[in-house]
């Protein structure tokens, strides 16, 4: 009898406990429901942020010109687009990073592919490009890799030439002074090409870069490849008979900073160009060649140039749209730019560019810091 009473009591406890467990579980689930919902909302917000189209190319009107300085790391690639015309200047080291996505915006084929000089960070991605897209014409500086510059033809250059042969394309070159009218208001002029220097020397191969001047209406864009001191001096001597202070032949609204912002530049060349905007193309915290350098930034800022850079982080291309009236619309503001200090690669500097909206003069605030 006592056993039955104990068993009944135990059963009652189990029933009550089960009821309490269900009630508490229900309450707990209800309390957690808003948290669960907020996590879903947060995930959806993150997904929405990931699909944000702010990094996509700006809409291009039929009669405007777009320049996309593509972030390809320690390399160079510039996409020029006007209507159905698509021109690529250099193809990066590899057909990767942001280059394939940028090329997906072309209308049909690449009308012109320029290879400014045969260093791998300028032609290395060309073979992949030729496999992915139709290219109508290839223009180089007229210098190919191989003896006597190299003991043998480098594999990367051989791969490029084989890809061009497969596409039934010859590597052509234009002489200095050649002017190609692309559309009614868009033209390309060759200011220098290969053959002025001993290209068996790597540095002089940089100076032998194909130098292009893009003209769109009254706007001028200078693309000097990887020229250094000797190449800059040659251009000043050739085009500035009245000196660098009065050199309309080299003056430009936009300049791609030569050789990724290397400190090996000719100051009088910068003065002759006096670019309104200078665009650096180099990766952030670049420990391979320590580009760009602070003295290069200083020289350009002292000339009043505004600065854009692909190294501001986030892997974002630098784009500008030029309207027929000459208005410039950039996809980024003047950024904080990381440069390497003059006194060695152990120190870096982050500079914030300040533009006086009245005078349009540029100044900088820089803070140096150890990088290791």
N, C-alpha and C positions, 0 to 999 in steps of 0.2 A: 504493500500500500504506500509506504514511504517512497519506494522506488518509483511507483507510478506518479506520485505527486512531484518528485524531483524531475522526472522525465517531462511532465507537463510544463513545469516551470522553465525547463531548458528550452522546450519548443517555443514557449512564449517569448523568451529572450531572443531566440533566433529570429522569430517573426518580426519582433520590434526592431531588432538590429538591422534586419534586411530592409525594413521600411525606412528606417533612418538613413541607411546607406544610399537608397534610391533617391530620397529627398535631397540629401546633401549633394549627391552627384548631379542631380538636376539643377540645383542652385548654383553649384560650381560651374557647370557647363554654361548656364545662362550668364554668369559673371564673366566668364572667359570669352564669351561670344564677341563682345565689342573689341577685345584685344585681337582675337583672330581676324576680325573684319579689318582692323587697322593694319595688320600685317599684309593682308591682301591688297589693301589700298596702297600701302607703301611699295609693295612689289610692282603693282600696276604703274605707280608713279615712276619707279625706276625704269620699268620697261618703256614707258613713254619718253623718259629722258634719254634712254639709249637710242630711241628711234627719232629723236629730235633732228630736224633737218637743218640746224644752224650751221653745220659743217659742210653742207652740200653747196655746190657751186651756185653763185648768185644767178638769178634769171638774166639771160642775155637777150637784149632787144636786137632785132635783125640788123640795125644800122650802128650798133655799138661794138667795141673791141674789148675782149677779155684777155687778160694776162694772168695765168696761174703759175706762180712760182711754187713748184711742187716740193713738199718736204720729202726728200729722198736721202736724208742723213748727210753724210760726208760725200756728197755727190751733187750733180746738177741736172735739172730737167725743168724746162719752161714750156708751157702749152699756150699758144697764141690762137685765139678763135675769133672769127668775124663771119657772121652769116653761116654759110656752109663750108667755109675755109678753115682748115685745121693745120697748124704748123707746130712742130715740136723741135725745140732747140736742146739738144743733148737728151740722153735717155737713162741717166742714173747709172749706178754700178750694177744693179740687178733689176729685173722686171718684177718689182715687188714694192712693199710699203704702199705709198699712196699713188704710185704711178698707174697701175691697172685701173683703179677706180676713176682717176682723172681721164684716162683714155676712153673709158666707157661713155664719156659725154660728147665724143666727136660725132659729126654728122654722118659721115660715110667712110672715108679713108683719110690717111694722113697725107696731105698734099705735099708737104716738104718736111724732111727730117734733116736737121743740121747736126753734124758732129763737129764741135769746135776744135777738138784736137784728140789724138789717140791715147789718152789716159783712161784707164778702165772706169773711173768714176764718172766719165762722160759718155762712154760708148757701151759699157758693159751690159746695160739693159736692152740694147738695140736688137739683139737676136730674139729675145723673148717678145719684143714689140712686133717684129716682123712675122713671128709665128701667130700672134694674136690679131693683128690688124693689117689691112692692105696699106702699103706705103707707095706713093707714086714716084717720089724722087728723093735721093740721098745726096746731100752736099757736105763735103768734108773740107778740111784745110789743105788737102792734097798730099798729106803725109800719111804713110801707112807704117805699121809696126813690122819689125823684122830686121835682118842685117842691112846696113852696118850698125843700126841703133841697138839691136838685140842680137844675141847669138843665134836665136831662132825665132820664128814667128810665135808670139805668145798665144797660148791656147784661147784666151778670151777674144783676141783680135781675129784669130783664125775662125772661131765660131761665128763671129759677126760677119766676116766676109762670106762664109759658107751660107749663112742665112740670106744675105743679100743676093748671092748667086741663085739660090733656090727660088727667090722671088723675082728673078730675072731683072735685077737692078744693078746698074753700074755705080760705083762711087765716083761722083762728079765733084768738080771744084770750080769755084768762081774766082776770078781775079779781083784784086783790090780795085775799087772804082766801079765794079759791076753794080747795077741798080735793077732790081726786079719789081715791076709793078704788079702787085698781087690782086688788088681790087682798085676801084676808082680812087679811094682815099688812103689806101694802105700800100706801103712800099717797103722794101728791104734793100739796104745798101751795104756793100762789103767795104769796110775801112781797112782791113788787113787780113791776110791769109798766110798760109805756111810758106816757108822758104827764105824768110828774112834772117833766121838764126840757125845755129848748128843744133839741129834737133836730136843729135845723139846724146845731148845733155838734157836730163829730165827737166831742169828748171827752164832751159831755153826752149824746150818743147812747149812749156806753158806760155812763154813769150810769143811763140809761133801760132798762138790760138787764132781761130777765125773770129774776127771782131765785126759785129753786125750793128747797124743803126736802123731801128724800126721807126718809120714815120707814119703817123695816123693823123691826118689833118695837120694841125699845127703842133701836135704833141710828138715828142722824140724820146725814144727808149734806147739806151745804149747797153749792149751786151758784149762785154770785153773778154769773155771766156776766163782763162786763168792767167792773164798777163801779169807780170811782176814789174820790177823796176825798169828793165831794159825795154820791155814791150810798151810800157807807159811813156817812156822817154821817146821812143820811136814815133808814137802817135802824135805827141806834142811837136816834135821836129817836123813831121810830115804835114800836119794840118793847122798849126798855129804859127804862121809867119810873124804875127805881131805879138807873140808871147801868149802864155796861158791865161792872162787876165782878159784877153780879147780874142776869143777863139770860138766863133759861132759854129764852126764845122764839128766840134766835139760837144758843144753844149747840149744837155739832155734834161728832160723833166724827170725821168726815172733812170736809174742805173742799177744793174745787177752788180753788186760789189765783186770785183775780180778775186779769184782764188779763195773763195769762201771767207773773205775777211782777213787773209794773211797779212802779216806786218811787212811783207815785201812788196811795197807799192811805191810809185813815184809821186811825190806830193804835187808836182806841177801838173800831172795828169788829172788828179782829183780837182785841182783848181780850174783847169781848162774845162772840165765837164760841169763842175758846180751843180751837181744834181739836186733837183728839188726834193726827191725822195730816193734813198738808197736802200736796196733790199739785200740783206745778208741771207745766204743759204748755207747753213751748217747745223749739225745736231747740237742739242743742249748738252753741256758738260762733256764736250768732245775731247777725249784724252788720247786720240790717235794723232792728231796734228795740232791740237790746241788752237783751233779756229772757232770764232773770230778773235782778233786781238784788240786790246783796249786802245792802242795808239791809232789803229785804223778807224775805230769808232770816233775817237777824239778828232782826227783830221777831218772827217766828214761833218761832224756836228759843228766844228768851228767854221765850216763853210756855210752853215745855215741849213744843212740837209736834214730832212726828217728821216726817221729810221723805221724800217719794217724788217722782221726777221722770222725765219722758219724755226728758230731755236727757242722760241718763247714757251715751248712745251705743248703737249697735247697732240702732237703730230698733225698740226693744222697747216694747210697750204696758205700762202699769202696770195690774195687775189685782188685785182683792181679792174674795174670796168671803166672804160673811157667812152664817154658819149660823143656824138658828132660835134657837139659844141666844145669839146675838150674838158668837160667836167670829169673829175676822178672820184670814183666811189670804191673805197677799200673795204674789205671784209673784216679787218681788225683795226683797232686803234693803235696809236704809237705805243709799243709794248715795253715792258721791262725786258731788257736784253742781257743775257749772260755773255761776258767777254773774259778773255784771259789777260791777266795783268802783264805789264811790260817786263817785269823783273823775274818772270819764270812761271812755269806751269804749276808750281805749288800754290799759287794764289789766283783767285778768280775775282771778278767784280760783277755785281749786278747794278745796272744803270737804268734809271727811270728817265725817259725822255720827256722834256717839258716844252710845249710849243706856246709861244705868246700869240694869241689869236689876233692881236692887233698888228704887230710887226711881222708875224709869221716866222720870227727867229726861233731857233731851237737851242735849248740848253739841256744840261744833263745833271742829275744827281746820282753819284755812284758810291757804292759801299763795297770795299774790298774785304775778302774773307779767305781764310785758308781752305783749301779744297781737300786736304788730307792731313 
